[in-house]
Amino acid sequence: MGVSDQERYLFDLNGYLVVRGVLDPGEVARLNEVLDQQGLDDLDEAGREAALEWLPNLGGPFLNLIDHQCILPYLIDFVDERVRLDHSYGIQMVAGSPGLDLHGFPDDRPRNCAWYHVRNGTISAGLIVVSFALTEVSAADGGFVCVPGSHKANLPSPFLDKRANPDDPWLRHVELDAGDAVIFTEALTHGSLDWKGPGVRRALFYKYAPGQWAWLSHQWAPHELEPLTPRQRAMVAAPGVVYAETRQERRPIEVA
């Protein structure tokens, strides 16, 4: 199933798109079960961050998210047909966890991934984020917020590096059910509110770039590649127009 014209329009309009029910209850349960085994509840903020800094290391269900069948069409449409996974990490917020200052803006400077353009009806984004919600996020809980449309701003943002205030009328908070995904461009000004929910907030962030581009320089080791499917290996290959190890041209990623 491809991306609809309405979804494409709303993503271009707002800089983000909510895709409901990407993960079924079984997938959510398996991902949370693995995270429960990491002892996150016994760690401080820094410890949780370190434990979740490279999700593929957690194995099976986290590898499946690299090219999840419900998300891949959006990646090809919003990034590039030769899309690659640049990096990933997760977060767990507990009651009282501080939010993240507002950041992100459209930036065309060399060596920057935060560009966003539409030419001849085709979207081109330098770095796209897929945030998988593993827990419910209600209106009063906190979590992800953004300034809709800021990914196309032509003037410097007055909001960068400032705390997100739920009373600011220009901010939009996104409510989610477990299993929903938020897809957004890093050109969008975004951050998070302090977490006030009764339970934890768990979210997984998978970030994608065009095949020739990189934000981080992580190179997958041979043992990390072993459990991957051929399509996943193509999506985690080092950036470049050709594959360095084989000198073959980087080919488009196929959905089927």
N, C-alpha and C positions, 0 to 999 in steps of 0.2 A: 504494500500500500504506500503510495507516494505522498508527498506534501501537497495539501490543497492550496488553492489560490487564496483562500481566506487566511490560512495559517501563515502563508508567505507574506501576505499584506500586513497582518498583525505583528509579525516579527519585525518587519521593516519599520512599521510605525512606532513600536514601543521599544525595540531592542531586546526583547525577551519573549518567550512563548512558554506557556504551561501545557504540557502534554499529560493528560490524566491516565492513570492506570497502566503506566508503562510496565511496571513490575507487578506480577500477580502475588497473592498472599504467600504462596509457597516460596517464591524468590525472595520476598522481603524477610520471611522467617529464616531462610538459610543464611542470608547475609547477616542478619542480626545475631544468629547463633554463633557464627564465626567471630563476630566482634565481641560477643559476650565472653568468649574463650580467651580474649586478649587481656582480661582483667582491667578494663578501662576505668571501672568505677573506683579502683584503688589508686589511680594515678592523678597527678595534678594536671593543670592545663598543658604544661610543657611536655609531660609524659604522654598524655593522650595525643598531642600533636606528633611526637616522635613515632608513636606506635602506628599512626595512620598516614605516614608521609609517603608511602609507596604501596598502593593498594594491590597491585598484581602479586606481591609477595604473599598475600593472604590466600592465594590459590583459587580453585575452581569457580565458585559463583562470582568472584570479583573479575576473573578473566572473561567471563561471559558478557560482562558489561562493556567490554572494549568495542564490540561490534553488535550490540544488542539489536535484534531484528526490528524493534519498534523505534529505535533511535537512528539507525544508520541512514535511512532516507533523508532525514533532516541534516545530518552531517554532510552528506554529498551535496545537498541543495544549498546549504548555507555557507559551507567552507570551500570544498573543492572535490572533484571526483577522484582525486588522488589523496584524500584526507589521511592524516596520520595522527595517532595519539601522541601528544607531546608529554604530558605528565598527568598524574592523578594523586589525590589524597582524600582523606576523610576528616570529619570533625564530629566531636561529641560535646554538646553544651549541656550543662546542668543548671539548675536554678541559681541565678546570680552570675552566671558566666557573662563577661562583658562582650558587647557587640564589636564589630569590626568597622573602623572608620570608613567613610565614603571614599571610594577610589575608582579609577577607570575613566578614560576620556578618549575621544577619537584622536589618534596620533599617527601621522603619516611619515614621521621621521625615520631615517634608515635605522635598521636594527631594532625596530619596534614592531610588535605584533598587533597593536591595538588599532588597526585600521578597519574601516567599514565603508564599503562602496556598493552602489547598485548601478550597473551599466547594461543597457539594452535588456533590462528585465532580469538580469542575473545578479544575485547577491554574492559578494566576495568579502569575507571576514578573515582577519589575521589570526584570531584566537577565539574559539567558541567553547563555552563551558556547558557541560551537561551535569546538573546537580540532581542526583537521585535522592528523594526523601525516603528515609527508612522509618520515620515516625511522623505522627500528625503534627501539623503546625496550624493553630487557630489564630484568630485575630488578636487576641490578647497575649499570645505567647512570646512574640518577638521573632527573630530570625531574619530572613532575606528581605531587603528593601532595595529600591532603585529609584532613579529619576527617569521616568519614561521619556523616550525620545532623545535623551542626552547623547546617545551614540552618534547623532548627526549634528551636534552643536557646532557652530562656527565661531563661538566666542569662548574665552577661558571660563571654566566653571568656578563659581564662588563657593562651592560646597566641598571641594576636595580636601581630604585629610581632616574632616570634621566629623564629630560623633553624629550618628543618625538619631534624630529626635522624632518619636512617633507623632508628635503634634505638628511637625512641619508639613504643610499642605502639598508641597511638591514631591514628597516621598510616597511611594506606593508599596504597601506591604502585601506579600503574596501568601495566601492561605493554601495549605497542601494537605492531602491525605497521604498516608504511607503508600508508596508505590508510584506516586506522581513524580514527574521530572520537570525541572525548569531549564530551558535552554536559553542562554544569553550570550551576547558578545562582550568581550572584555573592553570594548569601546564604550560600553554603557557605564555610567556612574552608578555604583552599587556598593552595598555594605550590609551590615546586619545590626539589628537592635539587640540590646541586652536580652538574655533569655529569662523569661519569667514563667514559663510553662511548668505544670506540676510534674512532668516527666522529663526525660532527656530529649535533646534534639540530636538526631543523627542524620548526617547527609554525606553523600559521596560525590566528589567532584572529579569528573573526567574532562580533560581539556585537549582540544584538537586544533591542529593548524594545517595549512596547505602542505602538500607533500614535500615541497622544496624549502620549507621554513621551520625554524625551531625557536622556542622560547627558552627551554632548558636544554642542557647538553647531555642528558642521560643516554647512555648506549646500553642496549640490552645484552647481557652476557649469554653465552650459548646455553647454559643450563636454564636461564629464564625463558628462552625461546622454545624449549622442548615441548611443554604442554600446549603450546598455541596451535591453532588451526592455520592452514596456509593463508587465509584471508587476514587473520589477526597478525601473522608475521609480516604481511605486507603493510599493515597499518601501524606497526611499531618500528618499521625500518628507519634507519638514520635518514635525516633530511637530504634531499638532493633530487636532481632531475633523473639521475640514474642510480641504481644500487651499486654502492662502492665495491661490494664483494664480488659481484658477478658482472658488472658493467652493463647490465640490462636496463632498458628504459623502465622507469616507474610507470606502471599501468594503472588505469582506473580501477577503483574498488567496485566490485559487483555486489548488488544487494542479495540476489538469489544464490 
